[in-house]
Amino acid sequence: MVGDAQLKLLDIRVYCMLAGSVRQGNTARIGTRLLAVYVGASRRLVVESLQRLERQGHLHKAARHGQRQMYVLTSPVFGQKQRAGIEEVISSPSRTPRLASVRSD
C-alpha cells in the first residue's frame, strides 16, 4: 500500500481509519459519514477514496443492500490468525496497548 503511487493522502488516511476499526480478522464495519468526520473530509471524498482503494485491490466491499457497508482489508497483515497461548501486544498511536490471543491451555 505504501508504494502505491495511484493513492492519494486521503486514501491512506481512510485506510488507516478502517484498519483501526478492525478488532479481529480483516473486516471493518464503519459508515462513510463517521469516516468523513474522522479524516476531516466530506462524505463524497471518502466514498471516492473507498472506490479508489477498492479499484487498487486494498479492500473490497461485503454487505447486503440496505445495511452498513463492511470492508474486507486485503493486506496479509489482517489475514494472520491468532494463536491460543501466545500473547501479543497490539498498540496504536491513538489507543492504549492491548493484548490479543491471551488464552492459554
Number of C-alpha atoms within 10 A of each C-alpha: 13 6 6 9 7 10 15 12 9 17 21 16 17 23 20 12 18 22 18 13 14 17 11 13 14 21 22 22 16 16 14 19 14 13 20 18 12 12 17 13 14 13 17 12 14 23 17 13 21 22 16 17 22 17 11 14 13 17 23 18 16 14 12 9 7 6 8 13 16 18 22 21 24 15 14 8 10 16 13 11 11 14 13 12 12 12 15 14 10 11 11 9 6 7 9 8 12 11 11 17 14 14 10 9 5
